[in-house]
Amino acid sequence: MKNRFVTDTNVLVSYLLTDSKPRQAVLKAMRKGRILISENLISELTGVLNRKKFDKYISLQIRRDFVRSLTEKGFFVYSDEKITVCRDPKDNMILELAVCGNASCIITGDQDLLSLVNFRKIPILTPDEFLSSHEI
């Protein structure tokens, strides 16, 4: 089975805005497998990227095109399990997506998720850790 990766919103925003480790991690994930997406993830990403503070970095059109491209190229997963273990309730959707999508790992910079280390045997990695991983 092809590798399946969940990339948190913060990683996707960094991918779009900077030439950084998160960008390199997303590119590696795209090469090595599929990016899992859900309605909740796309909704959160759209909300974040529509914030005015990003206008000075990148045009609204490019941000919208990015979300559209991710929606078209990502592997859509319907989350049919409700998970409530994360100390930040908004992050539970990432765990739900990973579990329901049978993810190989979660890539995030979010400390609330990283503090779990793994969830149901799914590793939770920083972009740096993901890039260093030879297993994936």
MDAnalysis code that builds the backbone (N, CA, C; Angstrom):
import MDAnalysis as mda
import numpy as np

u = mda.Universe.empty(408, n_residues=136, atom_resindex=np.repeat(np.arange(136), 3), trajectory=True)
u.add_TopologyAttr("name", ["N", "CA", "C"] * 136)
u.add_TopologyAttr("resid", np.arange(1, 137))
u.add_TopologyAttr("resname", ["MET", "LYS", "ASN", "ARG", "PHE", "VAL", "THR", "ASP", "THR", "ASN", "VAL", "LEU", "VAL", "SER", "TYR", "LEU", "LEU", "THR", "ASP", "SER", "LYS", "PRO", "ARG", "GLN", "ALA", "VAL", "LEU", "LYS", "ALA", "MET", "ARG", "LYS", "GLY", "ARG", "ILE", "LEU", "ILE", "SER", "GLU", "ASN", "LEU", "ILE", "SER", "GLU", "LEU", "THR", "GLY", "VAL", "LEU", "ASN", "ARG", "LYS", "LYS", "PHE", "ASP", "LYS", "TYR", "ILE", "SER", "LEU", "GLN", "ILE", "ARG", "ARG", "ASP", "PHE", "VAL", "ARG", "SER", "LEU", "THR", "GLU", "LYS", "GLY", "PHE", "PHE", "VAL", "TYR", "SER", "ASP", "GLU", "LYS", "ILE", "THR", "VAL", "CYS", "ARG", "ASP", "PRO", "LYS", "ASP", "ASN", "MET", "ILE", "LEU", "GLU", "LEU", "ALA", "VAL", "CYS", "GLY", "ASN", "ALA", "SER", "CYS", "ILE", "ILE", "THR", "GLY", "ASP", "GLN", "ASP", "LEU", "LEU", "SER", "LEU", "VAL", "ASN", "PHE", "ARG", "LYS", "ILE", "PRO", "ILE", "LEU", "THR", "PRO", "ASP", "GLU", "PHE", "LEU", "SER", "SER", "HIS", "GLU", "ILE"])
u.atoms.positions = np.array([
    [0.838, -1.189, 0.000],
    [0.000, 0.000, 0.000],
    [0.880, 1.250, 0.000],
    [0.465, 2.227, -0.730],
    [1.180, 3.489, -0.832],
    [1.139, 4.234, 0.506],
    [2.240, 4.917, 0.836],
    [2.270, 5.724, 2.055],
    [1.193, 6.796, 2.011],
    [0.645, 7.062, 3.181],
    [-0.399, 8.091, 3.317],
    [0.013, 9.032, 4.440],
    [-0.016, 10.324, 4.150],
    [0.471, 11.307, 5.103],
    [-0.587, 12.341, 5.434],
    [-0.660, 12.679, 6.707],
    [-1.494, 13.790, 7.143],
    [-0.556, 14.951, 7.440],
    [-0.783, 16.065, 6.776],
    [0.005, 17.274, 7.023],
    [-0.914, 18.278, 7.695],
    [-0.516, 18.733, 8.847],
    [-1.310, 19.683, 9.613],
    [-1.384, 21.023, 8.882],
    [-2.376, 21.802, 9.217],
    [-2.579, 23.110, 8.579],
    [-1.330, 23.977, 8.669],
    [-0.664, 23.986, 9.822],
    [0.521, 24.850, 9.980],
    [1.619, 24.463, 9.003],
    [1.747, 23.185, 8.723],
    [2.760, 22.719, 7.766],
    [2.378, 23.147, 6.348],
    [1.094, 23.037, 6.021],
    [0.631, 23.428, 4.687],
    [0.779, 24.932, 4.457],
    [0.505, 25.734, 5.476],
    [0.676, 27.185, 5.352],
    [2.153, 27.517, 5.148],
    [3.017, 26.869, 5.926],
    [4.462, 27.101, 5.766],
    [4.947, 26.653, 4.393],
    [4.406, 25.548, 3.899],
    [4.741, 25.069, 2.555],
    [4.484, 26.158, 1.521],
    [3.344, 26.797, 1.653],
    [2.943, 27.799, 0.669],
    [3.735, 29.096, 0.799],
    [4.063, 29.491, 2.012],
    [4.624, 30.823, 2.244],
    [6.146, 30.897, 2.285],
    [6.812, 29.782, 2.591],
    [8.261, 29.866, 2.793],
    [8.981, 28.687, 2.149],
    [10.239, 28.905, 1.861],
    [11.102, 27.811, 1.429],
    [11.733, 27.282, 2.709],
    [11.139, 26.243, 3.265],
    [11.466, 25.816, 4.618],
    [11.423, 24.305, 4.743],
    [11.730, 23.828, 5.950],
    [11.633, 22.399, 6.241],
    [10.206, 21.895, 6.011],
    [9.159, 22.632, 6.455],
    [7.805, 22.161, 6.151],
    [7.562, 22.011, 4.649],
    [8.081, 22.912, 3.856],
    [7.922, 22.803, 2.401],
    [8.602, 21.536, 1.881],
    [9.826, 21.309, 2.344],
    [10.557, 20.115, 1.932],
    [9.832, 18.842, 2.377],
    [9.240, 18.882, 3.576],
    [8.514, 17.715, 4.095],
    [7.275, 17.419, 3.243],
    [6.548, 18.448, 2.856],
    [5.359, 18.241, 2.018],
    [5.774, 17.697, 0.655],
    [6.840, 18.232, 0.101],
    [7.319, 17.730, -1.193],
    [7.741, 16.260, -1.098],
    [8.408, 15.889, -0.012],
    [8.788, 14.489, 0.196],
    [7.533, 13.619, 0.321],
    [6.553, 14.097, 1.076],
    [5.310, 13.337, 1.248],
    [4.618, 13.130, -0.099],
    [4.626, 14.142, -0.939],
    [4.008, 14.026, -2.268],
    [4.754, 13.008, -3.133],
    [6.076, 12.970, -3.010],
    [6.890, 12.021, -3.779],
    [6.701, 10.589, -3.298],
    [6.599, 10.434, -1.990],
    [6.592, 9.103, -1.380],
    [5.202, 8.495, -1.212],
    [4.162, 9.285, -1.430],
    [2.821, 8.745, -1.215],
    [1.738, 9.758, -1.507],
    [0.718, 9.727, -0.683],
    [-0.443, 10.592, -0.884],
    [-0.669, 11.461, 0.341],
    [-1.112, 12.677, 0.094],
    [-1.504, 13.585, 1.166],
    [-2.987, 13.346, 1.427],
    [-3.316, 13.037, 2.677],
    [-4.712, 12.830, 3.046],
    [-5.361, 14.159, 3.390],
    [-6.585, 14.338, 2.936],
    [-7.324, 15.558, 3.256],
    [-8.732, 15.184, 3.706],
    [-9.349, 16.113, 4.393],
    [-10.733, 15.947, 4.817],
    [-11.437, 17.286, 4.644],
    [-12.737, 17.237, 4.726],
    [-13.521, 18.468, 4.645],
    [-13.110, 19.436, 5.748],
    [-12.895, 18.924, 6.960],
    [-12.493, 19.777, 8.082],
    [-11.129, 20.418, 7.859],
    [-10.186, 19.651, 7.331],
    [-8.847, 20.192, 7.081],
    [-8.897, 21.289, 6.016],
    [-9.609, 21.039, 4.936],
    [-9.720, 22.035, 3.863],
    [-10.432, 23.287, 4.374],
    [-11.442, 23.108, 5.187],
    [-12.171, 24.250, 5.750],
    [-11.258, 25.086, 6.647],
    [-10.489, 24.423, 7.503],
    [-9.573, 25.154, 8.388],
    [-8.489, 25.864, 7.571],
    [-7.905, 25.161, 6.609],
    [-6.862, 25.746, 5.769],
    [-7.386, 26.962, 5.013],
    [-8.573, 26.858, 4.455],
    [-9.178, 27.978, 3.728],
    [-9.361, 29.175, 4.654],
    [-9.874, 28.919, 5.856],
    [-10.072, 30.000, 6.826],
    [-8.777, 30.694, 7.190],
    [-7.740, 29.916, 7.421],
    [-6.439, 30.480, 7.786],
    [-5.867, 31.286, 6.617],
    [-5.890, 30.716, 5.422],
    [-5.284, 31.398, 4.272],
    [-6.076, 32.611, 3.801],
    [-7.316, 32.736, 4.210],
    [-8.101, 33.920, 3.858],
    [-7.833, 35.102, 4.782],
    [-7.011, 34.916, 5.796],
    [-6.701, 36.007, 6.722],
    [-5.917, 37.105, 6.015],
    [-6.284, 38.330, 6.315],
    [-5.664, 39.512, 5.695],
    [-4.154, 39.575, 5.922],
    [-3.695, 39.031, 7.064],
    [-2.263, 39.148, 7.381],
    [-1.364, 38.500, 6.330],
    [-1.912, 37.591, 5.524],
    [-1.106, 36.937, 4.494],
    [-1.052, 37.728, 3.192],
    [-1.866, 38.777, 3.074],
    [-1.901, 39.577, 1.843],
    [-0.532, 40.131, 1.462],
    [0.265, 40.491, 2.464],
    [1.574, 41.095, 2.174],
    [2.610, 40.067, 1.710],
    [2.303, 38.779, 1.891],
    [3.248, 37.723, 1.507],
    [2.911, 37.058, 0.182],
    [1.613, 36.869, -0.060],
    [1.204, 36.103, -1.234],
    [-0.240, 36.469, -1.581],
    [-0.535, 36.525, -2.865],
    [-1.871, 36.985, -3.281],
    [-2.964, 35.997, -2.867],
    [-4.146, 36.527, -2.675],
    [-5.305, 35.719, -2.322],
    [-5.578, 34.676, -3.406],
    [-5.373, 35.045, -4.657],
    [-5.607, 34.107, -5.759],
    [-4.672, 32.895, -5.688],
    [-3.419, 33.139, -5.395],
    [-2.462, 32.029, -5.274],
    [-2.853, 31.128, -4.104],
    [-3.291, 31.735, -2.993],
    [-3.721, 30.942, -1.839],
    [-4.946, 30.098, -2.193],
    [-5.881, 30.689, -2.917],
    [-7.079, 29.941, -3.326],
    [-6.723, 28.830, -4.310],
    [-5.814, 29.120, -5.225],
    [-5.371, 28.099, -6.185],
    [-4.699, 26.929, -5.464],
    [-3.934, 27.244, -4.429],
    [-3.278, 26.203, -3.642],
    [-4.304, 25.276, -2.991],
    [-5.312, 25.860, -2.370],
    [-6.351, 25.047, -1.732],
    [-7.076, 24.207, -2.776],
    [-7.367, 24.791, -3.924],
    [-8.044, 24.052, -5.003],
    [-7.174, 22.884, -5.477],
    [-5.897, 23.134, -5.663],
    [-4.976, 22.094, -6.109],
    [-4.869, 20.976, -5.072],
    [-4.766, 21.349, -3.810],
    [-4.696, 20.345, -2.747],
    [-5.970, 19.503, -2.717],
    [-7.096, 20.151, -2.918],
    [-8.377, 19.443, -2.937],
    [-8.436, 18.459, -4.103],
    [-7.886, 18.851, -5.243],
    [-7.906, 17.982, -6.424],
    [-6.891, 16.840, -6.332],
    [-5.712, 17.119, -5.777],
    [-4.634, 16.140, -5.769],
    [-4.577, 15.298, -4.498],
    [-5.126, 15.844, -3.410],
    [-5.104, 15.108, -2.152],
    [-6.061, 13.932, -2.193],
    [-5.877, 13.005, -1.269],
    [-6.747, 11.838, -1.179],
    [-7.781, 12.119, -0.098],
    [-9.033, 12.277, -0.520],
    [-10.091, 12.656, 0.401],
    [-10.495, 11.479, 1.286],
    [-10.577, 11.755, 2.589],
    [-10.976, 10.748, 3.569],
    [-12.169, 11.283, 4.351],
    [-13.181, 10.456, 4.459],
    [-14.326, 10.796, 5.293],
    [-14.037, 10.273, 6.695],
    [-14.028, 11.174, 7.668],
    [-13.759, 10.784, 9.052],
    [-15.055, 10.354, 9.715],
    [-15.167, 9.063, 9.974],
    [-16.392, 8.554, 10.587],
    [-16.196, 8.187, 12.057],
    [-15.046, 8.565, 12.602],
    [-14.775, 8.295, 14.009],
    [-14.526, 9.618, 14.735],
    [-15.135, 9.772, 15.885],
    [-14.957, 10.980, 16.684],
    [-13.879, 10.711, 17.729],
    [-12.813, 11.496, 17.698],
    [-11.701, 11.348, 18.634],
    [-11.623, 12.614, 19.475],
    [-11.422, 12.442, 20.779],
    [-11.398, 13.594, 21.685],
    [-10.260, 13.486, 22.698],
    [-9.059, 13.157, 22.245],
    [-7.940, 12.970, 23.166],
    [-6.954, 14.133, 23.212],
    [-6.954, 14.974, 22.209],
    [-5.953, 16.046, 22.140],
    [-6.313, 17.170, 23.112],
    [-5.296, 17.750, 23.728],
    [-5.567, 18.826, 24.685],
    [-6.114, 20.074, 23.991],
    [-5.870, 20.229, 22.696],
    [-6.517, 21.282, 21.905],
    [-7.580, 20.590, 21.048],
    [-8.847, 20.770, 21.377],
    [-9.918, 20.051, 20.665],
    [-9.902, 20.249, 19.146],
    [-9.390, 21.385, 18.668],
    [-9.331, 21.617, 17.216],
    [-8.389, 20.642, 16.513],
    [-7.434, 20.085, 17.254],
    [-6.467, 19.169, 16.655],
    [-6.983, 17.737, 16.536],
    [-8.102, 17.447, 17.167],
    [-8.659, 16.094, 17.072],
    [-8.976, 15.710, 15.630],
    [-9.309, 16.687, 14.801],
    [-9.626, 16.380, 13.398],
    [-8.419, 15.788, 12.665],
    [-7.210, 16.189, 13.079],
    [-5.995, 15.644, 12.472],
    [-5.865, 14.167, 12.846],
    [-6.134, 13.855, 14.102],
    [-6.074, 12.463, 14.551],
    [-7.158, 11.631, 13.864],
    [-8.344, 12.186, 13.730],
    [-9.443, 11.488, 13.044],
    [-9.072, 11.184, 11.597],
    [-8.499, 12.164, 10.924],
    [-8.086, 11.983, 9.532],
    [-7.017, 10.896, 9.429],
    [-6.063, 10.921, 10.345],
    [-4.978, 9.928, 10.322],
    [-5.512, 8.520, 10.555],
    [-6.389, 8.367, 11.528],
    [-6.927, 7.044, 11.846],
    [-7.824, 6.543, 10.717],
    [-8.767, 7.374, 10.281],
    [-9.717, 6.946, 9.245],
    [-9.042, 6.770, 7.883],
    [-7.940, 7.475, 7.659],
    [-7.222, 7.368, 6.396],
    [-6.075, 6.378, 6.422],
    [-5.915, 5.691, 7.565],
    [-4.842, 4.708, 7.701],
    [-3.483, 5.336, 7.370],
    [-3.195, 6.461, 8.010],
    [-1.994, 7.238, 7.712],
    [-0.718, 6.534, 8.146],
    [0.342, 6.774, 7.383],
    [1.679, 6.292, 7.730],
    [2.274, 7.143, 8.837],
    [1.958, 8.446, 8.811],
    [2.396, 9.352, 9.870],
    [1.669, 10.683, 9.744],
    [1.782, 11.475, 10.801],
    [1.266, 12.842, 10.845],
    [2.479, 13.759, 10.869],
    [2.464, 14.787, 10.024],
    [3.553, 15.763, 9.971],
    [2.992, 17.084, 10.490],
    [3.577, 17.597, 11.572],
    [3.036, 18.789, 12.210],
    [4.113, 19.551, 12.978],
    [3.840, 20.803, 13.217],
    [4.665, 21.613, 14.096],
    [3.906, 21.953, 15.369],
    [2.719, 21.415, 15.515],
    [1.821, 21.719, 16.634],
    [2.228, 20.921, 17.877],
    [2.586, 21.640, 18.938],
    [3.050, 20.985, 20.164],
    [1.970, 20.128, 20.821],
    [0.711, 20.501, 20.663],
    [-0.363, 19.698, 21.247],
    [-0.410, 18.312, 20.617],
    [-0.149, 18.223, 19.334],
    [-0.087, 16.925, 18.660],
    [1.252, 16.233, 18.917],
    [2.329, 16.982, 18.818],
    [3.659, 16.393, 19.010],
    [3.826, 15.790, 20.407],
    [3.149, 16.349, 21.398],
    [3.258, 15.833, 22.765],
    [2.719, 14.406, 22.876],
    [1.881, 13.994, 21.935],
    [1.350, 12.631, 21.943],
    [2.382, 11.601, 21.452],
    [3.380, 12.044, 20.685],
    [4.453, 11.241, 20.084],
    [3.912, 10.300, 18.996],
    [2.904, 9.528, 19.318],
    [2.200, 8.730, 18.311],
    [0.771, 8.527, 18.800],
    [-0.074, 8.136, 17.883],
    [-1.469, 7.899, 18.232],
    [-1.929, 6.661, 17.486],
    [-2.326, 5.667, 18.237],
    [-2.739, 4.382, 17.665],
    [-1.701, 3.857, 16.670],
    [-0.464, 3.920, 17.099],
    [0.692, 3.427, 16.329],
    [1.011, 4.272, 15.092],
    [0.418, 5.458, 14.982],
    [0.738, 6.381, 13.890],
    [1.736, 7.404, 14.445],
    [2.967, 7.426, 13.935],
    [3.951, 8.394, 14.431],
    [3.519, 9.832, 14.139],
    [3.807, 10.712, 15.088],
    [3.547, 12.140, 14.919],
    [4.907, 12.818, 14.903],
    [5.271, 13.367, 13.733],
    [6.621, 13.865, 13.493],
    [6.637, 15.348, 13.144],
    [7.721, 16.013, 13.537],
    [7.960, 17.362, 13.041],
    [8.407, 17.236, 11.578],
    [8.349, 18.321, 10.808],
    [8.881, 18.250, 9.443],
    [10.340, 17.775, 9.420],
    [11.156, 18.237, 10.366],
    [12.558, 17.818, 10.450],
    [12.682, 16.305, 10.658],
    [11.903, 15.775, 11.601],
    [11.946, 14.338, 11.876],
    [11.495, 13.531, 10.658],
    [10.464, 14.028, 9.982],
    [9.970, 13.353, 8.779],
    [11.050, 13.330, 7.693],
    [11.725, 14.455, 7.525],
    [12.772, 14.537, 6.501],
    [13.942, 13.606, 6.837],
    [14.217, 13.405, 8.114],
    [15.330, 12.555, 8.559],
    [14.976, 11.077, 8.532],
    [13.693, 10.773, 8.477],
    [13.242, 9.383, 8.544],
    [13.592, 8.629, 7.267],
    [14.269, 7.507, 7.441],
    [14.629, 6.675, 6.294],
    [13.616, 5.551, 6.085],
    [12.707, 5.398, 7.046],
    [11.691, 4.350, 6.948],
    [10.600, 4.736, 5.962],
    [10.499, 6.010, 5.706],
    [9.428, 6.491, 4.821],
    [10.043, 6.981, 3.539],
])
